[in-house]
Amino acid sequence: SLPLQYYHKQFIFSVTPTWAFPQSSATTITTEDSVFEEDLENVFYWSVGVSYWFYTKKDR
C-alpha cells in the first residue's frame, strides 16, 4: 500500500490503494461425491478518508 494525504486548510483527504495477496493455501471440502477447493485470488481495493482539524486556542 502507498498512503497519500492532501492537506487543505482544516481538511485532510487521504487515499490508500492496497494490493492484497492470499497468505495461506485454499480450504478444501470433501464430500462423498467430490472435493471442493476454494479459489483464492489477489485483491485490489481503495481506502478513502476525510478528516477535519479543529483549531483550539487557550486564552491567557
Chimera marker file (.cmm) of the C-alpha trace (Angstrom):
<marker_set name="trace">
<marker id="1" x="0.000" y="0.000" z="0.000" r="1" g="1" b="0" radius="0.5"/>
<marker id="2" x="1.011" y="3.594" z="-0.562" r="1" g="1" b="0" radius="0.5"/>
<marker id="3" x="-0.874" y="6.051" z="1.680" r="1" g="1" b="0" radius="0.5"/>
<marker id="4" x="-1.402" y="9.531" z="0.223" r="1" g="1" b="0" radius="0.5"/>
<marker id="5" x="-2.589" y="12.612" z="2.104" r="1" g="1" b="0" radius="0.5"/>
<marker id="6" x="-3.594" y="16.069" z="0.914" r="1" g="1" b="0" radius="0.5"/>
<marker id="7" x="-3.936" y="18.954" z="3.378" r="1" g="1" b="0" radius="0.5"/>
<marker id="8" x="-6.287" y="21.841" z="2.528" r="1" g="1" b="0" radius="0.5"/>
<marker id="9" x="-6.906" y="24.386" z="5.275" r="1" g="1" b="0" radius="0.5"/>
<marker id="10" x="-8.519" y="22.394" z="8.100" r="1" g="1" b="0" radius="0.5"/>
<marker id="11" x="-9.241" y="19.296" z="5.993" r="1" g="1" b="0" radius="0.5"/>
<marker id="12" x="-7.122" y="16.223" z="5.425" r="1" g="1" b="0" radius="0.5"/>
<marker id="13" x="-8.016" y="13.988" z="2.473" r="1" g="1" b="0" radius="0.5"/>
<marker id="14" x="-6.431" y="10.543" z="2.491" r="1" g="1" b="0" radius="0.5"/>
<marker id="15" x="-6.334" y="7.691" z="-0.011" r="1" g="1" b="0" radius="0.5"/>
<marker id="16" x="-4.644" y="4.319" z="0.431" r="1" g="1" b="0" radius="0.5"/>
<marker id="17" x="-4.591" y="1.916" z="-2.510" r="1" g="1" b="0" radius="0.5"/>
<marker id="18" x="-3.874" y="-1.681" z="-1.456" r="1" g="1" b="0" radius="0.5"/>
<marker id="19" x="-2.941" y="-4.793" z="-3.422" r="1" g="1" b="0" radius="0.5"/>
<marker id="20" x="-3.568" y="-7.827" z="-1.174" r="1" g="1" b="0" radius="0.5"/>
<marker id="21" x="-2.248" y="-11.361" z="-1.725" r="1" g="1" b="0" radius="0.5"/>
<marker id="22" x="-3.618" y="-14.570" z="-0.134" r="1" g="1" b="0" radius="0.5"/>
<marker id="23" x="-1.315" y="-15.798" z="2.642" r="1" g="1" b="0" radius="0.5"/>
<marker id="24" x="-2.393" y="-19.409" z="3.112" r="1" g="1" b="0" radius="0.5"/>
<marker id="25" x="-3.465" y="-22.274" z="0.909" r="1" g="1" b="0" radius="0.5"/>
<marker id="26" x="-7.091" y="-22.659" z="-0.028" r="1" g="1" b="0" radius="0.5"/>
<marker id="27" x="-9.543" y="-24.632" z="2.102" r="1" g="1" b="0" radius="0.5"/>
<marker id="28" x="-10.779" y="-27.969" z="0.755" r="1" g="1" b="0" radius="0.5"/>
<marker id="29" x="-14.162" y="-29.557" z="1.471" r="1" g="1" b="0" radius="0.5"/>
<marker id="30" x="-14.526" y="-33.262" z="0.796" r="1" g="1" b="0" radius="0.5"/>
<marker id="31" x="-17.931" y="-34.869" z="0.295" r="1" g="1" b="0" radius="0.5"/>
<marker id="32" x="-18.892" y="-38.379" z="-0.778" r="1" g="1" b="0" radius="0.5"/>
<marker id="33" x="-19.162" y="-37.287" z="-4.405" r="1" g="1" b="0" radius="0.5"/>
<marker id="34" x="-16.397" y="-34.735" z="-4.905" r="1" g="1" b="0" radius="0.5"/>
<marker id="35" x="-13.748" y="-32.424" z="-3.486" r="1" g="1" b="0" radius="0.5"/>
<marker id="36" x="-14.258" y="-28.636" z="-3.475" r="1" g="1" b="0" radius="0.5"/>
<marker id="37" x="-11.292" y="-26.287" z="-3.228" r="1" g="1" b="0" radius="0.5"/>
<marker id="38" x="-11.556" y="-22.554" z="-2.517" r="1" g="1" b="0" radius="0.5"/>
<marker id="39" x="-10.012" y="-20.413" z="-5.257" r="1" g="1" b="0" radius="0.5"/>
<marker id="40" x="-8.108" y="-17.524" z="-3.650" r="1" g="1" b="0" radius="0.5"/>
<marker id="41" x="-7.190" y="-14.540" z="-5.810" r="1" g="1" b="0" radius="0.5"/>
<marker id="42" x="-5.284" y="-11.297" z="-5.374" r="1" g="1" b="0" radius="0.5"/>
<marker id="43" x="-7.452" y="-8.294" z="-4.491" r="1" g="1" b="0" radius="0.5"/>
<marker id="44" x="-7.051" y="-4.563" z="-5.160" r="1" g="1" b="0" radius="0.5"/>
<marker id="45" x="-9.038" y="-2.035" z="-3.129" r="1" g="1" b="0" radius="0.5"/>
<marker id="46" x="-9.018" y="1.616" z="-2.024" r="1" g="1" b="0" radius="0.5"/>
<marker id="47" x="-9.412" y="3.090" z="1.437" r="1" g="1" b="0" radius="0.5"/>
<marker id="48" x="-10.566" y="6.734" z="1.376" r="1" g="1" b="0" radius="0.5"/>
<marker id="49" x="-10.975" y="9.179" z="4.251" r="1" g="1" b="0" radius="0.5"/>
<marker id="50" x="-11.701" y="12.806" z="5.084" r="1" g="1" b="0" radius="0.5"/>
<marker id="51" x="-10.636" y="14.389" z="8.373" r="1" g="1" b="0" radius="0.5"/>
<marker id="52" x="-11.361" y="17.796" z="9.861" r="1" g="1" b="0" radius="0.5"/>
<marker id="53" x="-8.894" y="19.532" z="12.157" r="1" g="1" b="0" radius="0.5"/>
<marker id="54" x="-10.389" y="21.688" z="14.943" r="1" g="1" b="0" radius="0.5"/>
<marker id="55" x="-8.221" y="24.644" z="15.904" r="1" g="1" b="0" radius="0.5"/>
<marker id="56" x="-8.279" y="25.198" z="19.637" r="1" g="1" b="0" radius="0.5"/>
<marker id="57" x="-6.696" y="28.154" z="21.388" r="1" g="1" b="0" radius="0.5"/>
<marker id="58" x="-6.146" y="28.711" z="25.076" r="1" g="1" b="0" radius="0.5"/>
<marker id="59" x="-6.903" y="32.194" z="26.340" r="1" g="1" b="0" radius="0.5"/>
<marker id="60" x="-4.237" y="33.548" z="28.658" r="1" g="1" b="0" radius="0.5"/>
<link id1="1" id2="2" r="1" g="1" b="0" radius="0.2"/>
<link id1="2" id2="3" r="1" g="1" b="0" radius="0.2"/>
<link id1="3" id2="4" r="1" g="1" b="0" radius="0.2"/>
<link id1="4" id2="5" r="1" g="1" b="0" radius="0.2"/>
<link id1="5" id2="6" r="1" g="1" b="0" radius="0.2"/>
<link id1="6" id2="7" r="1" g="1" b="0" radius="0.2"/>
<link id1="7" id2="8" r="1" g="1" b="0" radius="0.2"/>
<link id1="8" id2="9" r="1" g="1" b="0" radius="0.2"/>
<link id1="9" id2="10" r="1" g="1" b="0" radius="0.2"/>
<link id1="10" id2="11" r="1" g="1" b="0" radius="0.2"/>
<link id1="11" id2="12" r="1" g="1" b="0" radius="0.2"/>
<link id1="12" id2="13" r="1" g="1" b="0" radius="0.2"/>
<link id1="13" id2="14" r="1" g="1" b="0" radius="0.2"/>
<link id1="14" id2="15" r="1" g="1" b="0" radius="0.2"/>
<link id1="15" id2="16" r="1" g="1" b="0" radius="0.2"/>
<link id1="16" id2="17" r="1" g="1" b="0" radius="0.2"/>
<link id1="17" id2="18" r="1" g="1" b="0" radius="0.2"/>
<link id1="18" id2="19" r="1" g="1" b="0" radius="0.2"/>
<link id1="19" id2="20" r="1" g="1" b="0" radius="0.2"/>
<link id1="20" id2="21" r="1" g="1" b="0" radius="0.2"/>
<link id1="21" id2="22" r="1" g="1" b="0" radius="0.2"/>
<link id1="22" id2="23" r="1" g="1" b="0" radius="0.2"/>
<link id1="23" id2="24" r="1" g="1" b="0" radius="0.2"/>
<link id1="24" id2="25" r="1" g="1" b="0" radius="0.2"/>
<link id1="25" id2="26" r="1" g="1" b="0" radius="0.2"/>
<link id1="26" id2="27" r="1" g="1" b="0" radius="0.2"/>
<link id1="27" id2="28" r="1" g="1" b="0" radius="0.2"/>
<link id1="28" id2="29" r="1" g="1" b="0" radius="0.2"/>
<link id1="29" id2="30" r="1" g="1" b="0" radius="0.2"/>
<link id1="30" id2="31" r="1" g="1" b="0" radius="0.2"/>
<link id1="31" id2="32" r="1" g="1" b="0" radius="0.2"/>
<link id1="32" id2="33" r="1" g="1" b="0" radius="0.2"/>
<link id1="33" id2="34" r="1" g="1" b="0" radius="0.2"/>
<link id1="34" id2="35" r="1" g="1" b="0" radius="0.2"/>
<link id1="35" id2="36" r="1" g="1" b="0" radius="0.2"/>
<link id1="36" id2="37" r="1" g="1" b="0" radius="0.2"/>
<link id1="37" id2="38" r="1" g="1" b="0" radius="0.2"/>
<link id1="38" id2="39" r="1" g="1" b="0" radius="0.2"/>
<link id1="39" id2="40" r="1" g="1" b="0" radius="0.2"/>
<link id1="40" id2="41" r="1" g="1" b="0" radius="0.2"/>
<link id1="41" id2="42" r="1" g="1" b="0" radius="0.2"/>
<link id1="42" id2="43" r="1" g="1" b="0" radius="0.2"/>
<link id1="43" id2="44" r="1" g="1" b="0" radius="0.2"/>
<link id1="44" id2="45" r="1" g="1" b="0" radius="0.2"/>
<link id1="45" id2="46" r="1" g="1" b="0" radius="0.2"/>
<link id1="46" id2="47" r="1" g="1" b="0" radius="0.2"/>
<link id1="47" id2="48" r="1" g="1" b="0" radius="0.2"/>
<link id1="48" id2="49" r="1" g="1" b="0" radius="0.2"/>
<link id1="49" id2="50" r="1" g="1" b="0" radius="0.2"/>
<link id1="50" id2="51" r="1" g="1" b="0" radius="0.2"/>
<link id1="51" id2="52" r="1" g="1" b="0" radius="0.2"/>
<link id1="52" id2="53" r="1" g="1" b="0" radius="0.2"/>
<link id1="53" id2="54" r="1" g="1" b="0" radius="0.2"/>
<link id1="54" id2="55" r="1" g="1" b="0" radius="0.2"/>
<link id1="55" id2="56" r="1" g="1" b="0" radius="0.2"/>
<link id1="56" id2="57" r="1" g="1" b="0" radius="0.2"/>
<link id1="57" id2="58" r="1" g="1" b="0" radius="0.2"/>
<link id1="58" id2="59" r="1" g="1" b="0" radius="0.2"/>
<link id1="59" id2="60" r="1" g="1" b="0" radius="0.2"/>
</marker_set>
